[in-house]
Amino acid sequence: MKNTDNPENSENKEDMLHEYRFDYGKAKPNRFAEVLADSQLMVVLEPDVAAVFKSSEAVNTVLRALIETMPKPR
């Protein structure tokens, strides 16, 4: 683990520019974007929740059970 308190290891803020210009003409499409189907949604679990649910199947099972207990919309 890096020691960020050490001035020798930390970046000097004076070396940072106020603005950077990136050449987006060299950008490539996200190669992982096609992995997700259009109907899927990605969410981020808090660490305490992620410690209990180790897979998307486990999360989906619990959410489907919770949906069954909810009142139906009219």
Stockholm file with secondary structure:
# STOCKHOLM 1.0

chainA/1-74         MKNTDNPENSENKEDMLHEYRFDYGKAKPNRFAEVLADSQLMVVLEPDVAAVFKSSEAVNTVLRALIETMPKPR
#=GR chainA/1-74 SS CCCTTSTTTSCCGGGSCSCCCCCGGGCCCCTTGGGSCTTCCCCCCCHHHHHHCCSHHHHHHHHHHHHHHSCCCC
#=GC SS_cons        CCCTTSTTTSCCGGGSCSCCCCCGGGCCCCTTGGGSCTTCCCCCCCHHHHHHCCSHHHHHHHHHHHHHHSCCCC
//
